[in-house]
Amino acid sequence: MKCNDKGFNQGGDNAALSPCDNIVRARRKALGLSQQKLADSAGMHYKQIQKLEWGETDPGNVTLRNGLRLAKALGIAPEELMKKPDEP
């Protein structure tokens, strides 16, 4: 499985989790949500979720409003979205 230079998994939705997966994908999978279900819960388009997971969009570039919605839908604190996958 390949990671891009931002440390995000590029393996697609069926790839196994690895240390390079970002918090959005890892948490979504832990909750048993599809990208579409998470997007619906966060008031976002599933393509936005997909781009976050694939490293095409850095979590730091998400609007504050969407970041807050996404964090709420994932059941995490907003600052968790900014952590690197290997941070505690």
PyMOL commands that place a pseudoatom at each C-alpha (Angstrom):
pseudoatom trace, name=CA, resn=MET, resi=1, chain=A, elem=C, hetatm=0, pos=[0.000, 0.000, 0.000]
pseudoatom trace, name=CA, resn=LYS, resi=2, chain=A, elem=C, hetatm=0, pos=[1.408, 3.369, -0.967]
pseudoatom trace, name=CA, resn=CYS, resi=3, chain=A, elem=C, hetatm=0, pos=[1.272, 6.580, 1.026]
pseudoatom trace, name=CA, resn=ASN, resi=4, chain=A, elem=C, hetatm=0, pos=[1.606, 9.970, -0.559]
pseudoatom trace, name=CA, resn=ASP, resi=5, chain=A, elem=C, hetatm=0, pos=[4.020, 12.599, 0.748]
pseudoatom trace, name=CA, resn=LYS, resi=6, chain=A, elem=C, hetatm=0, pos=[1.399, 13.829, 3.249]
pseudoatom trace, name=CA, resn=GLY, resi=7, chain=A, elem=C, hetatm=0, pos=[1.269, 10.378, 4.857]
pseudoatom trace, name=CA, resn=PHE, resi=8, chain=A, elem=C, hetatm=0, pos=[-2.188, 9.512, 3.582]
pseudoatom trace, name=CA, resn=ASN, resi=9, chain=A, elem=C, hetatm=0, pos=[-3.222, 6.155, 2.175]
pseudoatom trace, name=CA, resn=GLN, resi=10, chain=A, elem=C, hetatm=0, pos=[-3.837, 5.998, -1.555]
pseudoatom trace, name=CA, resn=GLY, resi=11, chain=A, elem=C, hetatm=0, pos=[-5.196, 2.461, -1.461]
pseudoatom trace, name=CA, resn=GLY, resi=12, chain=A, elem=C, hetatm=0, pos=[-8.878, 3.240, -2.036]
pseudoatom trace, name=CA, resn=ASP, resi=13, chain=A, elem=C, hetatm=0, pos=[-11.884, 2.412, 0.092]
pseudoatom trace, name=CA, resn=ASN, resi=14, chain=A, elem=C, hetatm=0, pos=[-11.177, -1.336, 0.244]
pseudoatom trace, name=CA, resn=ALA, resi=15, chain=A, elem=C, hetatm=0, pos=[-7.576, -1.019, 1.393]
pseudoatom trace, name=CA, resn=ALA, resi=16, chain=A, elem=C, hetatm=0, pos=[-6.673, -2.255, 4.874]
pseudoatom trace, name=CA, resn=LEU, resi=17, chain=A, elem=C, hetatm=0, pos=[-5.901, 0.357, 7.497]
pseudoatom trace, name=CA, resn=SER, resi=18, chain=A, elem=C, hetatm=0, pos=[-2.241, 1.152, 7.974]
pseudoatom trace, name=CA, resn=PRO, resi=19, chain=A, elem=C, hetatm=0, pos=[-0.288, 3.763, 9.934]
pseudoatom trace, name=CA, resn=CYS, resi=20, chain=A, elem=C, hetatm=0, pos=[-0.496, 6.129, 6.963]
pseudoatom trace, name=CA, resn=ASP, resi=21, chain=A, elem=C, hetatm=0, pos=[-4.301, 6.321, 7.074]
pseudoatom trace, name=CA, resn=ASN, resi=22, chain=A, elem=C, hetatm=0, pos=[-5.604, 9.660, 8.238]
pseudoatom trace, name=CA, resn=ILE, resi=23, chain=A, elem=C, hetatm=0, pos=[-7.941, 10.245, 11.153]
pseudoatom trace, name=CA, resn=VAL, resi=24, chain=A, elem=C, hetatm=0, pos=[-11.017, 10.752, 8.973]
pseudoatom trace, name=CA, resn=ARG, resi=25, chain=A, elem=C, hetatm=0, pos=[-10.755, 7.349, 7.323]
pseudoatom trace, name=CA, resn=ALA, resi=26, chain=A, elem=C, hetatm=0, pos=[-9.742, 5.535, 10.493]
pseudoatom trace, name=CA, resn=ARG, resi=27, chain=A, elem=C, hetatm=0, pos=[-12.583, 7.003, 12.543]
pseudoatom trace, name=CA, resn=ARG, resi=28, chain=A, elem=C, hetatm=0, pos=[-15.157, 6.532, 9.756]
pseudoatom trace, name=CA, resn=LYS, resi=29, chain=A, elem=C, hetatm=0, pos=[-14.191, 2.877, 9.456]
pseudoatom trace, name=CA, resn=ALA, resi=30, chain=A, elem=C, hetatm=0, pos=[-14.319, 2.419, 13.239]
pseudoatom trace, name=CA, resn=LEU, resi=31, chain=A, elem=C, hetatm=0, pos=[-17.855, 3.798, 13.228]
pseudoatom trace, name=CA, resn=GLY, resi=32, chain=A, elem=C, hetatm=0, pos=[-18.839, 1.533, 10.339]
pseudoatom trace, name=CA, resn=LEU, resi=33, chain=A, elem=C, hetatm=0, pos=[-19.847, 4.466, 8.126]
pseudoatom trace, name=CA, resn=SER, resi=34, chain=A, elem=C, hetatm=0, pos=[-19.616, 4.730, 4.377]
pseudoatom trace, name=CA, resn=GLN, resi=35, chain=A, elem=C, hetatm=0, pos=[-18.182, 7.902, 2.891]
pseudoatom trace, name=CA, resn=GLN, resi=36, chain=A, elem=C, hetatm=0, pos=[-21.714, 8.852, 1.832]
pseudoatom trace, name=CA, resn=LYS, resi=37, chain=A, elem=C, hetatm=0, pos=[-23.191, 8.325, 5.321]
pseudoatom trace, name=CA, resn=LEU, resi=38, chain=A, elem=C, hetatm=0, pos=[-20.416, 10.384, 6.907]
pseudoatom trace, name=CA, resn=ALA, resi=39, chain=A, elem=C, hetatm=0, pos=[-20.869, 13.123, 4.325]
pseudoatom trace, name=CA, resn=ASP, resi=40, chain=A, elem=C, hetatm=0, pos=[-24.623, 13.191, 4.955]
pseudoatom trace, name=CA, resn=SER, resi=41, chain=A, elem=C, hetatm=0, pos=[-24.073, 13.416, 8.723]
pseudoatom trace, name=CA, resn=ALA, resi=42, chain=A, elem=C, hetatm=0, pos=[-21.569, 16.242, 8.298]
pseudoatom trace, name=CA, resn=GLY, resi=43, chain=A, elem=C, hetatm=0, pos=[-23.585, 18.151, 5.684]
pseudoatom trace, name=CA, resn=MET, resi=44, chain=A, elem=C, hetatm=0, pos=[-20.841, 17.668, 3.120]
pseudoatom trace, name=CA, resn=HIS, resi=45, chain=A, elem=C, hetatm=0, pos=[-20.538, 16.028, -0.284]
pseudoatom trace, name=CA, resn=TYR, resi=46, chain=A, elem=C, hetatm=0, pos=[-19.035, 12.541, -0.281]
pseudoatom trace, name=CA, resn=LYS, resi=47, chain=A, elem=C, hetatm=0, pos=[-16.357, 13.729, -2.722]
pseudoatom trace, name=CA, resn=GLN, resi=48, chain=A, elem=C, hetatm=0, pos=[-15.053, 16.055, 0.015]
pseudoatom trace, name=CA, resn=ILE, resi=49, chain=A, elem=C, hetatm=0, pos=[-14.710, 13.085, 2.360]
pseudoatom trace, name=CA, resn=GLN, resi=50, chain=A, elem=C, hetatm=0, pos=[-13.053, 11.057, -0.371]
pseudoatom trace, name=CA, resn=LYS, resi=51, chain=A, elem=C, hetatm=0, pos=[-10.523, 13.806, -1.092]
pseudoatom trace, name=CA, resn=LEU, resi=52, chain=A, elem=C, hetatm=0, pos=[-9.665, 14.111, 2.594]
pseudoatom trace, name=CA, resn=GLU, resi=53, chain=A, elem=C, hetatm=0, pos=[-9.101, 10.389, 2.883]
pseudoatom trace, name=CA, resn=TRP, resi=54, chain=A, elem=C, hetatm=0, pos=[-7.030, 10.139, -0.269]
pseudoatom trace, name=CA, resn=GLY, resi=55, chain=A, elem=C, hetatm=0, pos=[-4.827, 13.075, 0.681]
pseudoatom trace, name=CA, resn=GLU, resi=56, chain=A, elem=C, hetatm=0, pos=[-6.057, 15.268, -2.150]
pseudoatom trace, name=CA, resn=THR, resi=57, chain=A, elem=C, hetatm=0, pos=[-7.278, 17.787, 0.435]
pseudoatom trace, name=CA, resn=ASP, resi=58, chain=A, elem=C, hetatm=0, pos=[-5.322, 18.571, 3.578]
pseudoatom trace, name=CA, resn=PRO, resi=59, chain=A, elem=C, hetatm=0, pos=[-7.526, 18.679, 6.707]
pseudoatom trace, name=CA, resn=GLY, resi=60, chain=A, elem=C, hetatm=0, pos=[-6.007, 22.094, 7.427]
pseudoatom trace, name=CA, resn=ASN, resi=61, chain=A, elem=C, hetatm=0, pos=[-7.653, 23.430, 4.267]
pseudoatom trace, name=CA, resn=VAL, resi=62, chain=A, elem=C, hetatm=0, pos=[-11.187, 22.455, 5.274]
pseudoatom trace, name=CA, resn=THR, resi=63, chain=A, elem=C, hetatm=0, pos=[-13.410, 25.395, 6.219]
pseudoatom trace, name=CA, resn=LEU, resi=64, chain=A, elem=C, hetatm=0, pos=[-13.993, 25.904, 9.913]
pseudoatom trace, name=CA, resn=ARG, resi=65, chain=A, elem=C, hetatm=0, pos=[-17.698, 25.177, 9.469]
pseudoatom trace, name=CA, resn=ASN, resi=66, chain=A, elem=C, hetatm=0, pos=[-17.072, 21.894, 7.656]
pseudoatom trace, name=CA, resn=GLY, resi=67, chain=A, elem=C, hetatm=0, pos=[-14.314, 20.950, 10.089]
pseudoatom trace, name=CA, resn=LEU, resi=68, chain=A, elem=C, hetatm=0, pos=[-16.664, 21.399, 13.030]
pseudoatom trace, name=CA, resn=ARG, resi=69, chain=A, elem=C, hetatm=0, pos=[-19.421, 19.439, 11.298]
pseudoatom trace, name=CA, resn=LEU, resi=70, chain=A, elem=C, hetatm=0, pos=[-17.031, 16.657, 10.320]
pseudoatom trace, name=CA, resn=ALA, resi=71, chain=A, elem=C, hetatm=0, pos=[-15.588, 16.395, 13.828]
pseudoatom trace, name=CA, resn=LYS, resi=72, chain=A, elem=C, hetatm=0, pos=[-19.097, 16.205, 15.292]
pseudoatom trace, name=CA, resn=ALA, resi=73, chain=A, elem=C, hetatm=0, pos=[-20.130, 13.502, 12.806]
pseudoatom trace, name=CA, resn=LEU, resi=74, chain=A, elem=C, hetatm=0, pos=[-16.986, 11.523, 13.672]
pseudoatom trace, name=CA, resn=GLY, resi=75, chain=A, elem=C, hetatm=0, pos=[-17.479, 12.022, 17.419]
pseudoatom trace, name=CA, resn=ILE, resi=76, chain=A, elem=C, hetatm=0, pos=[-14.078, 13.623, 17.909]
pseudoatom trace, name=CA, resn=ALA, resi=77, chain=A, elem=C, hetatm=0, pos=[-12.748, 17.015, 18.984]
pseudoatom trace, name=CA, resn=PRO, resi=78, chain=A, elem=C, hetatm=0, pos=[-12.057, 19.359, 16.043]
pseudoatom trace, name=CA, resn=GLU, resi=79, chain=A, elem=C, hetatm=0, pos=[-8.346, 19.482, 16.868]
pseudoatom trace, name=CA, resn=GLU, resi=80, chain=A, elem=C, hetatm=0, pos=[-8.143, 15.731, 16.243]
pseudoatom trace, name=CA, resn=LEU, resi=81, chain=A, elem=C, hetatm=0, pos=[-8.599, 16.459, 12.532]
pseudoatom trace, name=CA, resn=MET, resi=82, chain=A, elem=C, hetatm=0, pos=[-5.280, 18.296, 12.539]
pseudoatom trace, name=CA, resn=LYS, resi=83, chain=A, elem=C, hetatm=0, pos=[-3.242, 15.525, 14.144]
pseudoatom trace, name=CA, resn=LYS, resi=84, chain=A, elem=C, hetatm=0, pos=[-0.911, 13.411, 12.081]
pseudoatom trace, name=CA, resn=PRO, resi=85, chain=A, elem=C, hetatm=0, pos=[-1.820, 9.703, 12.064]
pseudoatom trace, name=CA, resn=ASP, resi=86, chain=A, elem=C, hetatm=0, pos=[1.106, 8.717, 14.300]
pseudoatom trace, name=CA, resn=GLU, resi=87, chain=A, elem=C, hetatm=0, pos=[0.457, 11.357, 17.014]
pseudoatom trace, name=CA, resn=PRO, resi=88, chain=A, elem=C, hetatm=0, pos=[-1.157, 10.200, 20.283]
for i in range(1, 88): cmd.bond("trace and resi %d" % i, "trace and resi %d" % (i + 1))
show_as sticks, trace
zoom trace
